[in-house]
């Protein structure tokens, strides 16, 4: 199942599938669901990465409480054994570049 989810997250032909899959995984609000998104971000091209980031904002950027929950999950992943996952989790924890977007 994990391989199917990876393929859906990195579907270069249909970014709708990418974003919907990411949103479903993020909507679980657990480390297992979240872990797949940073893993995909590490391998994604720019367009796919934009849709993965949009999924994070759509699910996890709606309130300060959501941002805190995301930060807690990303903090757990920041020490993941997979360097790609831990690196992307740390990037998610970075402050926003645009002041009009909420990001933990």
MMTF fields as JSON, N, C-alpha, C and O atoms, coordinates in Angstrom:
{
  "mmtfVersion": "1.0.0",
  "mmtfProducer": "UNKNOWN",
  "numBonds": 415,
  "numAtoms": 416,
  "numGroups": 104,
  "numChains": 1,
  "numModels": 1,
  "chainsPerModel": [1],
  "groupsPerChain": [104],
  "chainIdList": ["A"],
  "bondAtomList": [4, 2, 8, 6, 12, 10, 16, 14, 20, 18, 24, 22, 28, 26, 32, 30, 36, 34, 40, 38, 44, 42, 48, 46, 52, 50, 56, 54, 60, 58, 64, 62, 68, 66, 72, 70, 76, 74, 80, 78, 84, 82, 88, 86, 92, 90, 96, 94, 100, 98, 104, 102, 108, 106, 112, 110, 116, 114, 120, 118, 124, 122, 128, 126, 132, 130, 136, 134, 140, 138, 144, 142, 148, 146, 152, 150, 156, 154, 160, 158, 164, 162, 168, 166, 172, 170, 176, 174, 180, 178, 184, 182, 188, 186, 192, 190, 196, 194, 200, 198, 204, 202, 208, 206, 212, 210, 216, 214, 220, 218, 224, 222, 228, 226, 232, 230, 236, 234, 240, 238, 244, 242, 248, 246, 252, 250, 256, 254, 260, 258, 264, 262, 268, 266, 272, 270, 276, 274, 280, 278, 284, 282, 288, 286, 292, 290, 296, 294, 300, 298, 304, 302, 308, 306, 312, 310, 316, 314, 320, 318, 324, 322, 328, 326, 332, 330, 336, 334, 340, 338, 344, 342, 348, 346, 352, 350, 356, 354, 360, 358, 364, 362, 368, 366, 372, 370, 376, 374, 380, 378, 384, 382, 388, 386, 392, 390, 396, 394, 400, 398, 404, 402, 408, 406, 412, 410],
  "bondOrderList": [1, 1, 1, 1, 1, 1, 1, 1, 1, 1, 1, 1, 1, 1, 1, 1, 1, 1, 1, 1, 1, 1, 1, 1, 1, 1, 1, 1, 1, 1, 1, 1, 1, 1, 1, 1, 1, 1, 1, 1, 1, 1, 1, 1, 1, 1, 1, 1, 1, 1, 1, 1, 1, 1, 1, 1, 1, 1, 1, 1, 1, 1, 1, 1, 1, 1, 1, 1, 1, 1, 1, 1, 1, 1, 1, 1, 1, 1, 1, 1, 1, 1, 1, 1, 1, 1, 1, 1, 1, 1, 1, 1, 1, 1, 1, 1, 1, 1, 1, 1, 1, 1, 1],
  "groupList": [{"groupName": "UNK", "atomNameList": ["N", "CA", "C", "O"], "elementList": ["N", "C", "C", "O"], "formalChargeList": [0, 0, 0, 0], "bondAtomList": [1, 0, 2, 1, 3, 2], "bondOrderList": [1, 1, 2], "singleLetterCode": "X", "chemCompType": "L-PEPTIDE LINKING"}],
  "groupTypeList": [0, 0, 0, 0, 0, 0, 0, 0, 0, 0, 0, 0, 0, 0, 0, 0, 0, 0, 0, 0, 0, 0, 0, 0, 0, 0, 0, 0, 0, 0, 0, 0, 0, 0, 0, 0, 0, 0, 0, 0, 0, 0, 0, 0, 0, 0, 0, 0, 0, 0, 0, 0, 0, 0, 0, 0, 0, 0, 0, 0, 0, 0, 0, 0, 0, 0, 0, 0, 0, 0, 0, 0, 0, 0, 0, 0, 0, 0, 0, 0, 0, 0, 0, 0, 0, 0, 0, 0, 0, 0, 0, 0, 0, 0, 0, 0, 0, 0, 0, 0, 0, 0, 0, 0],
  "groupIdList": [1, 2, 3, 4, 5, 6, 7, 8, 9, 10, 11, 12, 13, 14, 15, 16, 17, 18, 19, 20, 21, 22, 23, 24, 25, 26, 27, 28, 29, 30, 31, 32, 33, 34, 35, 36, 37, 38, 39, 40, 41, 42, 43, 44, 45, 46, 47, 48, 49, 50, 51, 52, 53, 54, 55, 56, 57, 58, 59, 60, 61, 62, 63, 64, 65, 66, 67, 68, 69, 70, 71, 72, 73, 74, 75, 76, 77, 78, 79, 80, 81, 82, 83, 84, 85, 86, 87, 88, 89, 90, 91, 92, 93, 94, 95, 96, 97, 98, 99, 100, 101, 102, 103, 104],
  "secStructList": [7, 2, 2, 2, 2, 2, 2, 2, 2, 6, 7, 6, 6, 7, 2, 2, 2, 2, 2, 2, 2, 2, 2, 2, 2, 2, 6, 6, 7, 1, 2, 2, 2, 2, 2, 2, 2, 2, 2, 2, 2, 2, 2, 7, 7, 2, 2, 2, 2, 2, 2, 2, 2, 2, 2, 2, 2, 2, 2, 2, 7, 1, 1, 2, 2, 2, 2, 2, 2, 2, 2, 2, 2, 2, 2, 2, 2, 6, 6, 7, 1, 1, 2, 2, 2, 2, 2, 2, 2, 2, 2, 2, 2, 1, 7, 7, 1, 1, 6, 6, 1, 7, 7, 7],
  "xCoordList": [0.816, 0.0, 0.866, 0.527, 1.964, 2.837, 3.365, 3.472, 3.695, 4.203, 3.127, 3.427, 1.898, 0.791, 0.614, 0.45, 0.647, 0.519, 1.67, 1.453, 2.884, 4.037, 3.817, 4.078, 3.336, 3.077, 2.011, 2.135, 0.973, -0.086, 0.427, 0.077, 1.247, 1.797, 2.742, 2.89, 3.366, 4.337, 3.83, 4.625, 2.52, 1.928, 2.161, 1.456, 3.139, 3.496, 2.483, 2.526, 1.582, 0.576, -0.702, -1.473, -0.953, -2.214, -1.987, -2.037, -1.741, -1.453, -2.692, -2.569, -3.89, -5.1, -5.006, -5.332, -4.557, -4.377, -3.342, -3.533, -2.253, -1.2, -1.778, -1.6, -2.464, -2.969, -4.047, -4.041, -4.953, -6.009, -5.435, -5.89, -4.446, -3.814, -3.114, -3.234, -2.382, -1.681, -2.678, -2.462, -3.759, -4.75, -5.381, -5.637, -5.628, -6.19, -5.209, -5.601, -3.949, -2.943, -2.767, -2.673, -2.721, -2.57, -3.79, -3.67, -4.951, -6.185, -6.257, -7.113, -5.367, -5.291, -4.739, -5.019, -3.948, -3.304, -2.468, -2.546, -1.664, -0.736, 0.603, 0.702, 1.614, 2.965, 3.042, 3.742, 2.339, 2.401, 1.858, 2.456, 0.731, 0.173, 1.039, 1.304, 1.482, 2.314, 3.647, 4.133, 4.244, 5.58, 5.676, 6.715, 4.611, 4.637, 4.735, 5.288, 4.207, 4.221, 5.634, 6.065, 6.38, 7.752, 8.631, 9.542, 8.354, 9.112, 8.867, 9.796, 7.619, 7.3, 7.906, 8.423, 7.842, 8.422, 9.902, 10.389, 10.594, 12.031, 12.304, 13.386, 11.338, 11.539, 10.749, 10.917, 9.9, 8.97, 9.636, 10.597, 9.113, 9.532, 8.83, 8.019, 9.137, 8.6, 7.072, 6.458, 6.451, 4.997, 4.333, 3.399, 4.805, 4.245, 4.477, 3.593, 5.657, 5.962, 5.02, 4.61, 4.669, 3.709, 2.372, 1.749, 1.925, 0.65, 0.737, -0.241, 1.881, 2.06, 2.037, 1.431, 2.69, 2.662, 1.242, 0.811, 0.52, -0.873, -1.715, -2.567, -1.486, -2.222, -1.928, -2.825, -0.673, -0.313, -1.066, -1.626, -1.08, -1.804, -3.307, -3.952, -3.863, -5.309, -5.756, -6.827, -4.944, -5.344, -4.811, -5.52, -3.576, -2.896, -2.693, -2.135, -3.133, -2.898, -4.158, -4.187, -5.2, -6.473, -6.631, -7.479, -5.829, -5.939, -4.61, -3.735, -4.491, -3.293, -3.198, -2.104, -4.337, -4.339, -3.823, -3.039, -4.271, -3.778, -2.275, -1.556, -1.803, -0.364, 0.424, 1.514, -0.127, 0.537, 0.565, 1.567, -0.53, -0.579, 0.429, 1.136, 0.492, 1.462, 2.885, 3.733, 3.146, 4.484, 4.886, 6.034, 3.958, 4.258, 4.599, 5.548, 3.82, 4.087, 5.417, 6.199, 5.667, 6.922, 8.124, 9.203, 7.944, 9.039, 9.417, 10.596, 8.418, 8.693, 9.432, 10.313, 9.072, 9.721, 11.079, 11.857, 11.37, 12.644, 13.836, 14.964, 13.601, 14.679, 14.486, 15.035, 13.712, 13.469, 14.781, 15.696, 14.87, 16.092, 16.339, 17.485, 15.296, 15.424, 15.758, 14.942, 16.952, 17.403, 16.481, 16.295, 15.904, 15.0, 13.746, 13.291, 13.196, 11.999, 12.318, 11.584, 13.397, 13.727, 14.041, 13.661, 14.727, 15.043, 13.801, 13.68, 12.874, 11.633, 10.758, 10.093, 10.747, 9.975, 10.526, 9.759, 11.844, 12.446, 12.081, 11.851, 12.024, 11.622, 10.185, 9.872, 9.315, 7.923, 7.847, 6.976, 8.756, 8.77, 9.307, 9.131, 9.957, 10.497, 9.358, 8.252, 9.634, 8.589, 8.189, 8.955, 6.997, 6.525, 7.343, 7.921, 7.378, 8.054, 7.115, 7.558, 5.826, 4.822, 4.04, 3.508, 3.959, 3.282, 1.785, 1.173, 1.168, -0.27, -0.644, -1.83, 0.331, 0.068, 0.384, 1.433, -0.533, -0.237, 0.611, 0.286, 1.67, 2.553, 3.146, 3.537, 3.231, 3.74, 5.163, 5.721],
  "yCoordList": [-1.182, 0.0, 1.254, 2.237, 1.235, 2.412, 2.795, 3.978, 1.791, 2.092, 2.733, 3.63, 2.296, 2.9, 4.36, 5.238, 4.613, 5.988, 6.859, 8.015, 6.328, 7.086, 7.464, 8.597, 6.506, 6.789, 7.857, 8.729, 7.801, 8.812, 10.191, 11.195, 10.237, 11.516, 12.136, 13.357, 11.32, 11.814, 11.698, 11.673, 11.628, 11.488, 12.766, 13.757, 12.743, 13.91, 14.253, 15.349, 13.351, 13.608, 14.189, 14.788, 14.03, 14.491, 15.025, 14.277, 16.319, 16.912, 16.962, 17.133, 16.816, 16.711, 15.463, 15.495, 14.373, 13.124, 13.326, 12.88, 13.994, 14.283, 15.034, 14.628, 16.122, 16.977, 16.273, 16.371, 15.58, 14.875, 13.765, 13.57, 13.048, 11.991, 12.589, 12.078, 13.674, 14.337, 14.852, 14.698, 15.457, 15.975, 14.848, 15.018, 13.714, 12.576, 12.065, 11.766, 11.969, 11.511, 12.515, 12.126, 13.794, 14.824, 14.894, 15.19, 14.624, 14.663, 13.604, 13.672, 12.633, 11.621, 12.231, 11.745, 13.305, 13.979, 13.017, 13.006, 12.208, 11.338, 11.314, 11.723, 10.833, 10.812, 9.911, 10.238, 8.794, 7.874, 8.522, 8.391, 9.219, 9.895, 11.047, 11.211, 11.852, 13.008, 12.586, 13.244, 11.525, 11.111, 10.921, 11.196, 10.46, 10.212, 11.512, 11.522, 12.603, 13.873, 14.454, 14.8, 14.581, 15.051, 14.103, 14.545, 12.814, 11.871, 12.158, 12.104, 12.464, 12.812, 14.168, 14.336, 15.123, 16.445, 16.347, 17.078, 15.456, 15.3, 14.813, 15.05, 14.136, 13.568, 14.298, 14.006, 15.231, 15.855, 16.908, 17.559, 17.067, 18.192, 19.443, 19.357, 20.597, 21.856, 21.901, 22.322, 21.475, 21.534, 20.616, 21.025, 19.405, 18.461, 18.962, 18.862, 19.497, 20.057, 21.185, 21.299, 22.028, 23.11, 22.551, 23.102, 21.463, 20.862, 20.161, 20.135, 19.603, 19.006, 20.097, 19.916, 21.228, 22.356, 22.913, 23.27, 22.987, 23.459, 22.54, 23.013, 21.246, 20.292, 20.542, 20.479, 20.824, 21.109, 22.341, 22.338, 23.391, 24.604, 24.358, 24.842, 23.609, 23.347, 22.583, 22.846, 21.649, 20.8, 21.344, 21.349, 21.795, 22.098, 23.592, 23.973, 24.418, 25.849, 26.654, 27.84, 26.036, 26.73, 27.491, 28.377, 27.151, 27.823, 27.701, 26.918, 28.493, 28.407, 27.026, 26.485, 26.465, 25.128, 24.084, 23.207, 24.189, 23.274, 23.425, 22.434, 24.66, 24.911, 24.289, 23.755, 24.358, 23.759, 22.237, 21.601, 21.664, 20.203, 19.773, 18.78, 20.532, 20.228, 20.356, 19.51, 21.397, 21.598, 20.437, 19.995, 19.947, 18.816, 17.57, 16.856, 17.309, 16.133, 16.29, 15.343, 17.474, 17.701, 17.641, 17.204, 18.074, 17.977, 16.522, 16.194, 15.657, 14.227, 13.687, 12.836, 14.183, 13.709, 14.36, 13.862, 15.444, 16.138, 15.277, 15.564, 14.232, 13.323, 11.943, 10.952, 11.883, 10.632, 10.058, 10.805, 8.752, 8.091, 8.374, 8.34, 8.65, 8.989, 10.472, 11.322, 10.784, 12.177, 13.036, 14.217, 12.465, 13.229, 13.639, 14.778, 12.725, 13.015, 14.044, 15.018, 13.835, 14.77, 16.16, 17.165, 16.224, 17.519, 18.261, 19.463, 17.564, 18.208, 18.588, 19.624, 17.779, 18.117, 19.399, 20.245, 19.544, 20.778, 21.976, 23.068, 21.788, 22.89, 23.32, 24.51, 22.357, 22.692, 23.531, 24.391, 23.28, 24.023, 25.447, 26.269, 25.75, 27.097, 28.106, 27.766, 29.365, 30.392, 30.667, 30.383, 31.216, 31.497, 32.584, 33.447, 32.526, 33.567, 34.724, 35.839, 34.458, 35.474, 35.752, 34.822, 37.011, 37.315, 37.047, 36.976, 36.893, 36.666, 35.193, 34.872, 34.294, 32.873, 32.433, 32.775, 31.67, 31.133, 29.892, 29.018, 29.806, 28.645, 28.557, 29.585, 27.403, 27.311, 27.807, 27.789],
  "zCoordList": [0.0, 0.0, 0.0, -0.66, 0.721, 0.79, -0.589, -0.909, -1.406, -2.753, -3.622, -4.409, -3.495, -4.249, -3.823, -4.669, -2.536, -2.045, -2.538, -2.902, -2.556, -3.074, -4.537, -4.941, -5.324, -6.746, -6.91, -7.77, -6.101, -6.183, -5.775, -6.395, -4.743, -4.296, -5.32, -5.368, -6.122, -7.1, -8.54, -9.48, -8.709, -10.041, -10.84, -10.653, -11.72, -12.517, -13.59, -14.148, -13.89, -14.929, -14.379, -15.129, -13.087, -12.525, -11.109, -10.133, -11.021, -9.715, -8.824, -7.611, -9.408, -8.588, -7.711, -6.524, -8.312, -7.565, -6.464, -5.333, -6.798, -5.814, -4.625, -3.476, -4.907, -3.835, -3.014, -1.787, -3.653, -2.926, -2.038, -0.911, -2.544, -1.75, -0.538, 0.575, -0.762, 0.342, 1.378, 2.58, 0.919, 1.864, 2.686, 3.878, 2.059, 2.791, 3.849, 4.977, 3.477, 4.444, 5.577, 6.741, 5.246, 6.271, 7.179, 8.368, 6.624, 7.405, 8.491, 9.374, 8.431, 9.497, 10.781, 11.877, 10.641, 11.776, 12.621, 13.85, 11.919, 12.635, 11.901, 10.745, 12.586, 12.033, 10.8, 9.842, 10.813, 9.673, 8.401, 7.332, 8.513, 7.351, 6.903, 5.712, 7.865, 7.539, 6.939, 6.019, 7.424, 6.993, 5.48, 4.88, 4.878, 3.434, 2.637, 1.537, 3.178, 2.447, 2.372, 1.272, 3.47, 3.336, 2.509, 1.808, 2.595, 1.769, 0.293, -0.513, -0.066, -1.456, -1.825, -2.929, -0.914, -1.191, -1.554, -2.417, -0.901, -1.159, -2.576, -3.112, -3.191, -4.533, -5.612, -6.796, -5.233, -6.166, -7.046, -6.635, -8.263, -9.095, -8.568, -7.645, -9.146, -8.621, -8.64, -7.659, -9.74, -9.852, -8.827, -8.137, -8.729, -7.765, -6.348, -5.497, -6.094, -4.777, -4.409, -3.254, -5.384, -5.119, -4.662, -3.754, -5.279, -4.901, -3.545, -2.798, -3.23, -1.899, -0.832, 0.225, -1.097, -0.153, -0.03, 1.066, -1.144, -1.093, -0.215, 0.538, -0.303, 0.538, 2.013, 2.853, 2.318, 3.715, 4.198, 5.294, 3.39, 3.781, 3.89, 4.821, 2.945, 2.951, 4.187, 4.735, 4.619, 5.754, 7.076, 8.082, 7.069, 8.333, 8.589, 9.618, 7.682, 7.835, 8.022, 7.696, 8.538, 8.669, 9.985, 10.094, 10.964, 12.264, 13.004, 12.634, 14.047, 14.878, 15.528, 15.688, 15.899, 16.501, 15.513, 15.875, 14.263, 13.231, 13.062, 12.934, 13.062, 12.933, 14.074, 13.867, 15.27, 16.428, 16.308, 16.636, 15.841, 15.649, 14.59, 14.762, 13.488, 12.434, 12.964, 12.68, 13.723, 14.28, 15.187, 15.156, 15.987, 16.876, 16.066, 16.389, 15.008, 14.172, 13.423, 13.338, 12.889, 12.161, 13.092, 12.691, 14.318, 15.294, 15.527, 15.661, 15.576, 15.73, 14.511, 14.64, 13.319, 12.094, 11.844, 11.031, 12.516, 12.308, 12.703, 12.305, 13.474, 13.852, 13.217, 13.7, 12.143, 11.431, 10.908, 10.561, 10.853, 10.364, 8.883, 8.433, 8.131, 6.716, 6.606, 6.962, 6.117, 6.028, 5.176, 5.469, 4.133, 3.271, 4.042, 3.93, 4.813, 5.604, 6.684, 6.852, 7.407, 8.486, 7.933, 8.534, 6.8, 6.198, 5.756, 5.993, 5.115, 4.675, 5.868, 5.834, 6.912, 8.116, 8.742, 9.202, 8.759, 9.293, 8.419, 8.938, 7.106, 6.213, 6.477, 6.439, 6.744, 7.045, 8.314, 8.445, 9.243, 10.5, 10.344, 11.244, 9.222, 9.012, 8.926, 8.509, 9.328, 9.247, 7.796, 6.875, 7.594, 6.231, 5.565, 6.225, 4.258, 3.491, 3.198, 2.922, 3.257, 2.968, 4.246, 4.853, 4.665, 5.932, 5.911, 6.976, 4.733, 4.69, 4.814, 4.89, 4.837, 4.985, 6.41, 6.957, 7.005, 8.333, 8.169, 7.365, 8.906, 8.924, 10.304, 10.857, 10.88, 12.258, 12.394, 13.492]
}
